[in-house]
Every structure is written in structure tokens, then in C-alpha cells.
Amino acid sequence: MMLIGVVAETEPRETRVAASAETVKKFVALGAEAAVERGAGRNAGIVDADYAAAGARLVSAAEALGADVILKVRRPSGAELGQMKRGALVVAAMDPYGHQDAVAAMAEAGVAAFAMELLPRITRAQTMDVLSSQANLAGYRAVIDAASEYGRALPMMMTAAGAVPAAKAFIMGVGVAGLQAIATARRLGAIVTATDVRPATKEQVESLGAKFVAVEDEEFKQAETAGGYAKEMSDAYKAKQAALIAAHIAKQDIVIATALIPGRPAPRLISAEMVKSMRAGSVIVDLAVERGGNCELARADEVVVTDNGVRVVGNSSVTRLAATASALYARNLYAFVETLIDKSAKTIAVNWDDELVKATCLTRDGAIVHPNFQPKSA
């Protein structure tokens, strides 16, 4: 019988878990045995009794790590790899870019490592899209965090004591997180503007009732990859866009930065000078802080208060929505792992030629197999 292991995350800030009681029940229905480390779901609001009721066996971390398929939120540590058997399938958000040593360690351990964030943007993979499911929540939480840090009300209010003006919110980067941030800020009553280098986002922004802000020249019209991601822009365009954004940011109460380019450090969009131009009490939430940050002053896991009274929030958003984030992430993983199982034989049967497998498999049989992460030949 195939054994699927679920372990508690070892990263101190990580509160999510890679399987829910719902997905454990589904794995058991496929003929798998689920081994869940005791306490694995505690931070995500899932108690051991929930897993047991779904058909899981509660085990030690070592036993869960000895499974045929190991489900994780973040890539395994060196200590965890040492407890996995060669040939095991490890499915997680691996964050492989810039972490070549970690990818090499997984190859050396002999595991088949699948990076969920490398899934192609195709219809078949939508139910598996961990980037979208987590970014959606991050965008929502970023606005809630901003509202909490902002010392004023967001909506316009007419009171007997006078009118309260609506807060102005500016969303930088209109991917999944940015779109949810726009929608949430609008629901809370803010006046919302947004920017992105991809032309297709203008219509999306306006459809949500926000105003689009960008230098719309010829380079802007070509600024999107075939896969729907943002391209790196020229220095000349960046200078023009920065001047426009600098003037706009000075008038904003809340700025939420979500811009990321796959495989690269986060683009620096908000300089210290721009922060200095904002009024006291304004808030910047930087969702790209783990990748170096869109804001020059952002620090991971900190709220930095500048000399002029601007609050720069670098807290992780999604880990503070652990229950919801885990439920969605677990469904993403189940949808992917289900494709690796022969349902009639009730065994693991990976089709190594499947486009989803090819796109996500980092290591296999002791080697790095993904072309983007193979060592460069001298």
C-alpha cells in the first residue's frame, strides 16, 4: 500500500500544513495510507482528532518522513532529507530560484522533488495552482493589515460631527494578489488606484472599479511574456515609470506592493525618497519582502516606522491566515498528487512524460533533472 506522509513544518514562521482532514480522507479513498505527524496541523486549526477521523494514522515525524510520498508546505531541510528514503516523492513549494545548494541536496538524497510553483499556467493545472491560491489570500490579508496599521477610517463617512474623507489606496502589481487587494480595498470603501507593467491588467483594474496608473508607451504595450508574467523593463522605462509613481505615491494613504518576477529578486519600486514624501500615518505593505522587497525600507517580519511616521509592513500575510491557506494549499496538492496515482491498481504511477511532471520535477534518481536548475557547464 502506498504511504503518504504529512509533517509539521520546521520553519519557525510557517503556520500552514500541507494536508487537511478533507484531503486526507480523499487520499484514503484512493487506496493510500496517510501518516500524519502528531500536531502537524495545530497552527492551522486542525487537531489530531480531525485527521484520525478522516482515516489518518498519527505518527512521529520520522515515520511520516519515511513515506512513499511526502507532502510539505516548504522544501525539506537537510535533517528532513536525511530521514527520507531514496525514490520518495516530495511535493512542496520548493522556492528553488537562488537556492541551488538546496536543490543539489535533494538530488543527493535521491528523492524526486516536485516544485508546485513551477506548474504551467494551463487550464488543466488551475486546481493545482498554489501561487494563485496563496497569493489571493495574501492580497486580501495585506489590505486587512494596512487597515489595522492605518490610524484612520478607510471609507468616506458622513457624520453629525463632519465628513471623514475616504482613504486613498494604491496597489502596485496586479497579479492574483493585487487583484484581490484592489477588490478588498474597494469593499472597505477606499479610493483605489493600481499599476502594473502588463497592458492586459488595465482592463482588469478598471473592471474592479479602480483607476489604472502607468506610462503607457510602446514598450509598455509589449511588456508581457507568453506565459502571462511581467517582463523586465528597460532602464529608460523604469525611470519614466518611477517619476510618475513617485508623484502618485506622495498623495496616497495606503500602498500595497505585490510585484514579483519569477526567478529574479523583487523589483525595487518604492525608494526611501518616495516613502519620505508620504504623510505621517500612511502605510506601506510589502508582499514581496521575502524576495528582497519592492520597498527599499521593508524588513521581513517587521513593521518599520520611518522618521516621518510612515509604517512599512513586512509581515508575512498568508501565514496569518493559516486555516484558510492550508485548506486551499492542501486541495492544490491533492489535485496534483492524484495525477501521480494509478487509481485501479492503487499504486504510485508517475508518468514522467506528463507536461505537469516535466514542468515541476526538480530532481530524480540522484540528479537535478529540471533544465532551469542544472549546474552550468564550465
Sequence and secondary structure as in RCSB ss.txt:
>XXXX:A:sequence
MMLIGVVAETEPRETRVAASAETVKKFVALGAEAAVERGAGRNAGIVDADYAAAGARLVSAAEALGADVILKVRR
PSGAELGQMKRGALVVAAMDPYGHQDAVAAMAEAGVAAFAMELLPRITRAQTMDVLSSQANLAGYRAVIDAASEY
GRALPMMMTAAGAVPAAKAFIMGVGVAGLQAIATARRLGAIVTATDVRPATKEQVESLGAKFVAVEDEEFKQAET
AGGYAKEMSDAYKAKQAALIAAHIAKQDIVIATALIPGRPAPRLISAEMVKSMRAGSVIVDLAVERGGNCELARA
DEVVVTDNGVRVVGNSSVTRLAATASALYARNLYAFVETLIDKSAKTIAVNWDDELVKATCLTRDGAIVHPNFQP
KSA
>XXXX:A:secstr
  EEEE    STT    S  HHHHHHHHHTT EEEEETTTTGGGT  HHHHHHTT EEE HHHHHTSSEEEEEE 
  HHHHTTS TT EEEEE   TT HHHHHHHHHTT EEEEGGG  SSGGGGGG HHHHHHHHHHHHHHHHHHHHS
SS SS EEETTEEE   EEEEE  SHHHHHHHHHHHHTT EEEEE S TTHHHHHHHTT EE    SHHHHT B 
TTS B    HHHHHHHHHHHHHHHTT SEEEE    TTS     B HHHHHHS TT EEEETTGGGT SBTT  T
T EEE TTS EEE   SGGGGHHHHHHHHHHHHHHHHHTTEETTTTEE   TTSHHHHHHEEEETTEE  GGGS 
   
